[in-house]
């Protein structure tokens, strides 16, 4: 039984592919590196993150990319023994003059290695490939400014676009037509798009044509899927989908959705991935459960996570910002510790020493041990609860101007940077912790010879939501170190854990 969301916490813009009995989903990663998350399943219920495709700076250099820029809406497909990935790198998103560049990479195995990228175009974001049954392949993307859906032939031998560009569909009155995918079934070409914007007005729109290049007619009773007319639904923002078929001829749609935290409409977990079964009625896809609303969110067993940093490499859940950390992260410098060498501060869009994991469940206790000896006030390290580098809470160890070790709690929200609490501390290892229920968050600190104590006030966790930050990602738990001298002073972390919280006793 499918329990939605099937991929929880920051898993937007899903693209699906089946090869034999194996299912794959690719998700957007925006400014987080490596680029594009890939998940694998055998049953559509249990999904495991596998090796990401864009792991090299030569494939993806997001230096300077804005928050919620970078990788938008990747598409995964397969033809003639090769997996293809198409993706956008968004360099700016101001007004309607976006700078968006579309690329493709390919590999003979889903595990890679993936090729170096080939540039395709910059006419609009959300690219996908359609491989027709006559052997031709086509690039499909929206036209920047939401001015229609573009189709152009792609040669899989030369890896180049050629021929005319067709604007095949203007969309419906809902507007913001994007996220296009094309399929062929029973002589019809079906065009799936996302419309209504990626917030609470989101939807999946379906159109069809007898010709790939149109014209396309919108499905009667469209949209296929939406939550835009019922704020009581547990899955909101339903839209931006992709159709796929299993081995037995059953059809499904994967799509993004959001779960507002209890008591408000703030989506701290970001946009997640869900799946619904599809039936075909009179030549159109419809939800198997009837209507056009997503199925209710399901309760699942929450999973704890622990990392002792004793493995030879980090697992795939750890992400950095914009570029790989290269030699500024190490698991061998000090046994059983993750070493981060300080880079620029969190406010940089260039070189930041930070590693993070996404938040997947509403209630969590996040804890780590920090071994850090700052030599000057320009050295700092600690634990962050963050959405992006303009929306976060952080607890940092540093020195004051008199050389005394200090622990400080900061809030940054848009343009407001506040020091909320500060205490002088002793040198030595610290345990840093926070507990959140996605509405409130409380930080704690513990020395080796004292119990954990609350540090600072209870804070508003909803500031770390899509809706407050006006972004496209989701809340993360992050380890961080900066060195404003530029000399890369190290911080050491161990015993990182994310534990399920069954009650609000700590809040």
C-alpha positions as CSV (number, residue, x, y, z in Angstrom):
1,X,0.0,0.0,0.0
2,X,1.4,3.4,-1.0
3,X,1.7,5.7,2.0
4,X,2.0,9.3,0.9
5,X,4.3,11.1,0.9
6,X,6.5,8.3,-0.3
7,X,9.6,10.5,-0.1
8,X,9.4,12.8,2.9
9,X,11.0,16.2,3.4
10,X,12.5,18.3,0.6
11,X,11.8,16.1,-2.5
12,X,10.2,18.4,-5.0
13,X,9.5,18.2,-8.8
14,X,9.7,14.4,-9.2
15,X,10.5,12.7,-12.5
16,X,9.9,9.0,-12.7
17,X,11.3,6.2,-14.7
18,X,10.9,2.4,-14.8
19,X,13.4,-0.1,-16.1
20,X,12.1,-3.6,-15.8
21,X,11.0,-4.0,-12.2
22,X,13.1,-1.1,-11.0
23,X,11.5,2.3,-10.4
24,X,13.5,5.6,-10.1
25,X,12.6,9.1,-9.1
26,X,14.8,12.2,-9.6
27,X,14.1,15.3,-7.5
28,X,15.3,18.9,-7.6
29,X,18.1,20.0,-5.2
30,X,18.3,23.7,-5.9
31,X,21.4,25.2,-4.2
32,X,22.3,21.9,-2.5
33,X,25.2,19.8,-3.7
34,X,25.6,17.1,-5.1
35,X,22.9,18.0,-7.7
36,X,19.7,16.0,-8.2
37,X,18.6,13.4,-5.7
38,X,17.9,9.9,-7.1
39,X,15.7,7.3,-5.4
40,X,15.1,3.6,-6.2
41,X,12.2,1.3,-5.4
42,X,11.0,-2.1,-6.3
43,X,7.4,-1.7,-5.0
44,X,6.6,2.1,-5.1
45,X,6.3,2.0,-1.3
46,X,9.9,1.9,-0.1
47,X,12.3,4.3,-1.6
48,X,16.1,4.4,-1.0
49,X,18.4,7.2,-2.0
50,X,21.1,6.1,-4.4
51,X,24.3,7.7,-5.7
52,X,23.6,11.2,-7.0
53,X,24.5,11.9,-10.7
54,X,26.0,15.4,-10.5
55,X,28.9,14.9,-8.1
56,X,31.7,16.9,-9.8
57,X,32.2,20.6,-10.0
58,X,32.8,20.2,-13.7
59,X,29.2,18.9,-14.1
60,X,27.6,21.5,-11.8
61,X,29.2,24.7,-10.5
62,X,26.6,26.6,-8.5
63,X,29.1,29.2,-7.1
64,X,27.1,32.4,-6.7
65,X,23.7,30.8,-7.5
66,X,20.9,32.4,-5.5
67,X,18.9,30.7,-2.7
68,X,16.4,28.4,-4.4
69,X,18.3,28.7,-7.6
70,X,20.6,26.0,-9.0
71,X,18.9,22.7,-9.9
72,X,15.3,23.0,-11.0
73,X,13.0,20.1,-12.1
74,X,15.4,17.4,-13.5
75,X,14.0,14.8,-15.8
76,X,15.3,11.2,-16.1
77,X,14.7,9.0,-19.1
78,X,16.2,6.0,-21.0
79,X,16.9,5.2,-24.6
80,X,19.1,2.7,-26.4
81,X,21.1,1.6,-23.3
82,X,21.7,5.0,-21.9
83,X,20.1,6.9,-19.0
84,X,19.6,10.6,-19.7
85,X,19.3,13.3,-17.1
86,X,18.2,16.8,-18.2
87,X,18.4,19.7,-15.7
88,X,18.3,23.4,-15.3
89,X,21.0,25.5,-13.5
90,X,19.2,28.7,-12.4
91,X,21.8,31.5,-12.1
92,X,19.3,34.3,-11.3
93,X,15.5,34.6,-10.9
94,X,14.8,38.3,-10.7
95,X,11.6,39.8,-12.2
96,X,10.9,37.9,-15.4
97,X,14.5,38.1,-16.7
98,X,15.7,34.8,-15.3
99,X,19.1,33.3,-16.4
100,X,18.5,29.6,-16.7
101,X,20.7,27.1,-18.5
102,X,19.7,23.6,-19.5
103,X,22.1,20.7,-19.8
104,X,22.0,16.9,-20.2
105,X,24.3,14.2,-18.9
106,X,24.1,10.4,-19.6
107,X,25.3,7.1,-18.3
108,X,25.1,3.4,-19.1
109,X,24.2,2.7,-15.4
110,X,22.0,4.6,-13.1
111,X,24.9,4.4,-10.6
112,X,27.1,6.3,-13.1
113,X,29.6,7.4,-13.9
114,X,27.6,10.2,-15.5
115,X,29.1,12.1,-18.4
116,X,30.3,15.7,-18.5
117,X,27.3,18.0,-19.3
118,X,26.3,19.1,-22.8
119,X,24.6,22.5,-23.0
120,X,21.2,22.6,-24.6
121,X,19.5,26.0,-24.3
122,X,18.5,28.8,-22.0
123,X,15.0,29.6,-23.3
124,X,13.2,28.4,-20.2
125,X,13.4,26.0,-17.3
126,X,12.0,22.5,-16.4
127,X,13.4,20.6,-19.4
128,X,12.5,16.9,-20.2
129,X,13.2,14.4,-22.9
130,X,10.5,12.6,-24.9
131,X,11.7,9.6,-26.9
132,X,9.2,8.8,-29.6
133,X,8.5,5.3,-30.9
134,X,9.8,6.4,-34.4
135,X,13.3,6.7,-32.9
136,X,13.4,10.5,-32.6
137,X,14.0,12.3,-29.4
138,X,12.7,15.7,-28.3
139,X,13.6,18.3,-25.7
140,X,10.5,19.8,-24.0
141,X,10.7,22.9,-21.8
142,X,8.6,25.9,-20.8
143,X,9.4,29.2,-22.4
144,X,10.7,31.8,-19.9
145,X,8.0,34.1,-18.8
146,X,5.5,31.3,-18.9
147,X,4.9,31.9,-22.6
148,X,4.1,28.3,-23.6
149,X,5.7,24.9,-23.9
150,X,8.6,24.5,-26.4
151,X,9.5,21.3,-28.3
152,X,12.7,20.8,-30.4
153,X,14.3,17.7,-31.8
154,X,17.4,16.3,-30.0
155,X,19.9,14.0,-31.7
156,X,21.0,11.3,-29.2
157,X,24.0,10.5,-31.4
158,X,25.5,14.0,-31.7
159,X,23.9,15.1,-28.4
160,X,22.7,18.3,-30.2
161,X,19.4,20.1,-30.8
162,X,18.4,20.7,-34.4
163,X,15.5,21.9,-36.4
164,X,12.7,24.3,-35.6
165,X,11.4,25.2,-32.2
166,X,7.6,24.6,-31.8
167,X,5.5,26.4,-29.2
168,X,2.9,23.7,-28.7
169,X,0.7,24.7,-25.7
170,X,-0.1,28.0,-24.1
171,X,-1.7,26.5,-21.0
172,X,-5.0,27.2,-19.3
173,X,-6.3,30.3,-17.5
174,X,-4.6,29.0,-14.3
175,X,-1.3,30.3,-15.7
176,X,2.3,29.6,-14.7
177,X,2.4,26.7,-17.2
178,X,5.7,24.8,-16.5
179,X,7.0,21.4,-15.7
180,X,6.2,19.7,-19.1
181,X,6.4,16.0,-19.9
182,X,5.2,14.3,-23.1
183,X,4.0,10.7,-23.4
184,X,2.5,8.6,-26.2
185,X,-0.4,6.2,-25.8
186,X,-2.8,4.7,-28.3
187,X,-1.8,7.2,-31.0
188,X,-2.2,10.2,-28.8
189,X,0.5,12.5,-27.5
190,X,-0.2,13.5,-23.9
191,X,1.3,16.7,-22.4
192,X,1.4,17.0,-18.7
193,X,2.2,20.4,-17.2
194,X,2.3,22.1,-13.8
195,X,0.1,25.2,-13.4
196,X,-1.1,27.6,-10.8
197,X,2.3,28.3,-9.3
198,X,4.1,26.0,-6.9
199,X,2.2,27.1,-3.8
200,X,-1.3,26.4,-2.6
201,X,-2.8,27.0,-6.1
202,X,-0.7,24.3,-7.7
203,X,-2.2,21.6,-10.0
204,X,-1.4,19.0,-12.7
205,X,-2.9,19.8,-16.1
206,X,-3.3,17.3,-18.9
207,X,-3.7,18.0,-22.7
208,X,-3.4,15.8,-25.8
209,X,-2.9,15.9,-29.5
210,X,-2.6,13.6,-32.5
211,X,0.6,15.4,-33.5
212,X,3.7,15.9,-31.3
213,X,3.9,19.5,-32.3
214,X,0.2,20.2,-31.5
215,X,-2.2,21.7,-31.3
216,X,-3.0,20.3,-27.8
217,X,-6.5,20.3,-26.3
218,X,-6.9,20.5,-22.5
219,X,-8.6,17.6,-20.8
220,X,-12.3,18.0,-20.0
221,X,-12.7,18.5,-16.3
222,X,-9.0,19.4,-15.9
223,X,-7.0,19.4,-13.7
224,X,-6.0,15.9,-13.1
225,X,-4.8,16.6,-9.6
226,X,-5.0,19.6,-7.2
227,X,-5.6,20.6,-3.6
228,X,-6.3,24.3,-4.5
229,X,-10.0,24.2,-3.6
230,X,-9.8,22.5,-0.2
231,X,-7.5,23.9,2.5
232,X,-8.5,21.0,4.8
233,X,-6.7,18.3,2.8
234,X,-3.6,16.9,4.5
235,X,-1.6,17.0,1.3
236,X,-1.5,20.6,-0.1
237,X,0.2,22.2,-3.1
238,X,-0.3,19.1,-5.2
239,X,1.2,19.6,-8.7
240,X,4.2,19.2,-10.9
241,X,3.8,15.5,-11.7
242,X,5.1,12.8,-14.1
243,X,3.2,9.8,-15.4
244,X,4.7,6.3,-15.5
245,X,3.7,2.7,-16.0
246,X,4.5,-0.5,-14.2
247,X,5.3,-3.9,-15.7
248,X,1.6,-4.9,-15.5
249,X,0.3,-1.9,-17.5
250,X,-0.8,0.0,-14.4
251,X,-0.3,3.7,-14.6
252,X,0.6,6.2,-11.8
253,X,1.4,9.8,-11.3
254,X,4.1,11.0,-9.0
255,X,3.8,14.6,-7.9
256,X,5.0,17.1,-5.4
257,X,2.9,18.0,-2.3
258,X,3.4,19.7,1.0
259,X,2.1,19.0,4.5
260,X,1.5,22.1,6.6
261,X,2.5,21.8,10.2
262,X,-0.4,21.3,12.7
263,X,-2.1,24.6,13.5
264,X,-0.8,26.7,10.6
265,X,-0.3,26.7,6.8
266,X,3.5,26.7,7.1
267,X,5.3,23.9,5.3
268,X,8.6,23.4,7.2
269,X,9.3,20.0,5.5
270,X,9.2,21.6,2.1
271,X,7.7,20.0,-1.0
272,X,7.7,16.2,-0.9
273,X,6.9,13.4,-3.4
274,X,3.7,11.4,-3.5
275,X,2.2,8.8,-5.9
276,X,-1.4,8.1,-7.0
277,X,-2.7,5.4,-9.2
278,X,-4.2,6.4,-12.6
279,X,-7.0,4.9,-14.7
280,X,-7.7,5.8,-18.3
281,X,-11.3,6.8,-19.0
282,X,-12.4,7.9,-22.6
283,X,-8.8,8.4,-23.5
284,X,-7.8,10.6,-20.6
285,X,-5.9,9.8,-17.4
286,X,-7.9,10.1,-14.2
287,X,-7.2,9.5,-10.5
288,X,-8.1,5.9,-9.6
289,X,-9.8,7.0,-6.4
290,X,-12.0,9.5,-8.3
291,X,-12.1,13.2,-8.3
292,X,-8.9,15.2,-8.5
293,X,-7.8,15.5,-4.9
294,X,-4.6,13.8,-3.5
295,X,-5.1,10.9,-1.2
296,X,-4.7,11.7,2.6
297,X,-1.3,11.7,4.1
298,X,-0.5,8.5,5.8
299,X,1.2,7.9,9.2
300,X,4.4,6.0,9.0
301,X,7.0,4.7,11.4
302,X,9.5,7.5,11.9
303,X,13.2,6.6,11.5
304,X,16.0,7.7,13.8
305,X,19.4,8.5,12.3
306,X,22.9,8.2,13.9
307,X,26.3,9.0,12.4
308,X,29.5,8.2,14.4
309,X,31.6,9.4,11.4
310,X,33.6,6.1,11.5
311,X,32.7,5.1,8.0
312,X,35.2,5.7,5.1
313,X,32.7,8.1,3.4
314,X,29.6,10.1,4.2
315,X,26.3,8.6,3.2
316,X,24.2,10.1,0.4
317,X,21.9,12.1,2.8
318,X,24.6,14.7,3.6
319,X,24.7,17.8,1.3
320,X,26.8,20.9,1.0
321,X,25.9,24.3,-0.4
322,X,26.5,25.0,-4.1
323,X,29.9,23.2,-4.6
324,X,31.7,20.2,-3.1
325,X,33.7,20.8,0.0
326,X,36.7,18.8,-1.4
327,X,39.6,18.9,1.1
328,X,37.7,21.1,3.5
329,X,35.9,18.0,4.8
330,X,37.6,14.9,6.2
331,X,36.7,11.7,8.0
332,X,40.3,10.7,8.5
333,X,41.9,13.7,10.2
334,X,40.6,12.6,13.6
335,X,39.2,9.1,14.0
336,X,35.5,9.1,14.7
337,X,35.1,12.7,13.8
338,X,33.9,14.8,10.9
339,X,36.3,17.6,10.3
340,X,35.1,20.8,8.7
341,X,37.7,23.4,7.8
342,X,36.3,26.9,8.2
343,X,35.5,28.8,5.0
344,X,33.4,31.9,4.4
345,X,30.5,32.7,6.7
346,X,27.0,31.4,6.2
347,X,26.0,34.5,4.3
348,X,28.3,33.7,1.3
349,X,26.9,32.2,-1.9
350,X,30.3,30.9,-2.8
351,X,32.5,28.8,-0.3
352,X,30.8,27.7,2.9
353,X,31.9,24.8,5.1
354,X,28.5,23.3,5.9
355,X,27.0,19.8,5.7
356,X,23.3,19.2,6.2
357,X,20.5,16.7,6.2
358,X,16.9,17.4,5.3
359,X,14.1,17.3,7.9
360,X,11.8,14.4,7.1
361,X,9.4,14.3,10.1
362,X,7.7,17.1,12.1
363,X,9.1,16.2,15.5
364,X,12.8,15.7,15.9
365,X,15.6,16.0,18.4
366,X,18.9,16.8,16.7
367,X,22.2,16.5,18.6
368,X,25.9,16.5,18.0
369,X,29.2,16.7,20.0
370,X,31.4,19.5,19.0
371,X,35.2,19.6,19.7
372,X,36.4,23.0,18.7
373,X,39.1,25.3,20.0
374,X,38.7,28.8,18.4
375,X,41.8,31.0,18.5
376,X,40.2,34.3,17.7
377,X,36.7,35.8,17.3
378,X,36.9,35.2,13.6
379,X,36.6,31.4,14.3
380,X,33.2,29.9,14.9
381,X,31.5,26.5,14.6
382,X,28.2,24.9,15.7
383,X,24.8,23.6,14.8
384,X,22.2,25.1,12.6
385,X,18.4,24.7,12.0
386,X,18.1,26.3,8.6
387,X,16.1,26.8,5.5
388,X,18.7,28.7,3.6
389,X,21.4,31.3,4.3
390,X,18.8,34.0,4.9
391,X,16.5,32.0,7.2
392,X,18.1,30.1,10.1
393,X,18.8,29.6,13.7
394,X,22.3,28.7,14.8
395,X,24.1,28.0,18.1
396,X,27.8,28.8,17.7
397,X,31.0,28.5,19.8
398,X,33.6,31.3,19.3
399,X,35.7,33.8,21.3
400,X,34.8,37.3,22.4
401,X,37.2,40.2,22.0
402,X,38.7,39.4,25.4
403,X,39.6,35.9,24.3
404,X,36.9,34.2,26.4
405,X,35.0,31.2,24.9
406,X,31.4,32.1,24.3
407,X,28.3,30.2,23.1
408,X,25.8,32.3,21.2
409,X,22.4,31.7,19.7
410,X,21.5,33.6,16.5
411,X,18.5,34.2,14.4
412,X,18.5,35.4,10.8
413,X,15.3,36.0,9.0
414,X,15.4,37.8,5.6
415,X,17.3,41.0,6.7
416,X,17.0,40.7,10.5
417,X,20.1,39.3,12.2
418,X,19.7,38.9,16.0
419,X,21.8,37.5,18.8
420,X,19.2,35.9,21.0
421,X,21.3,34.6,23.9
422,X,24.9,34.3,24.9
423,X,26.9,32.7,27.7
424,X,30.5,32.3,28.6
425,X,31.5,28.6,28.6
426,X,34.5,26.5,29.5
427,X,36.7,25.0,26.9
428,X,36.3,21.3,26.0
429,X,33.8,19.2,24.2
430,X,30.2,20.4,24.0
431,X,27.0,18.6,23.2
432,X,24.7,20.9,21.1
433,X,21.0,20.0,20.6
434,X,17.7,21.4,19.5
435,X,14.2,19.9,19.6
436,X,11.5,20.9,17.1
437,X,7.9,20.1,16.3
438,X,8.0,22.3,13.2
439,X,6.1,25.0,15.1
440,X,8.5,25.6,17.9
441,X,12.2,24.9,18.5
442,X,14.2,24.9,21.7
443,X,18.0,24.8,21.8
444,X,20.0,23.0,24.5
445,X,23.7,22.7,25.5
446,X,25.5,20.2,27.7
447,X,29.1,20.0,29.1
448,X,30.8,16.8,29.8
449,X,30.1,17.1,33.6
450,X,26.6,18.7,33.5
451,X,23.1,17.8,32.3
452,X,21.6,19.3,29.2
453,X,20.1,22.8,29.9
454,X,17.9,25.0,27.7
455,X,19.8,27.6,25.9
456,X,17.9,30.7,24.9
457,X,14.1,31.1,24.4
458,X,11.7,28.9,22.5
459,X,11.7,30.0,18.9
460,X,9.3,30.0,16.0
461,X,10.2,27.1,13.7
462,X,7.7,28.1,11.0
463,X,10.2,30.8,10.0
464,X,12.0,27.9,8.3
465,X,9.2,27.1,5.9
466,X,8.6,27.5,2.2
467,X,5.9,30.0,3.0
468,X,7.9,32.3,5.3
469,X,11.2,32.0,3.4
470,X,9.4,32.2,0.0
471,X,11.7,29.5,-1.3
472,X,11.5,26.0,-2.8
473,X,13.6,23.8,-0.5
474,X,12.8,22.9,3.1
475,X,14.2,22.8,6.7
476,X,17.7,21.2,7.2
477,X,19.9,20.2,10.2
478,X,23.4,21.4,9.6
479,X,27.0,21.3,10.9
480,X,29.0,24.4,10.3
481,X,32.3,26.1,10.6
482,X,33.7,29.5,9.5
483,X,37.1,31.1,9.6
484,X,37.0,34.8,8.6
485,X,40.8,34.9,8.6
486,X,40.8,32.7,5.5
487,X,43.2,30.1,7.2
488,X,40.7,27.3,7.5
489,X,40.7,26.6,11.2
490,X,39.1,23.2,11.8
491,X,36.1,22.1,13.9
492,X,35.4,18.4,14.8
493,X,31.9,16.9,15.1
494,X,30.9,13.4,16.3
495,X,27.8,11.4,17.4
496,X,25.4,13.3,15.2
497,X,21.8,12.0,15.7
498,X,18.3,12.7,14.7
499,X,15.8,11.1,17.1
500,X,12.1,10.8,17.0
501,X,10.3,12.9,19.6
502,X,7.0,11.3,20.8
503,X,5.8,14.3,22.9
504,X,6.3,18.0,23.3
505,X,7.8,17.8,26.8
506,X,10.9,19.6,25.6
507,X,8.9,22.4,24.1
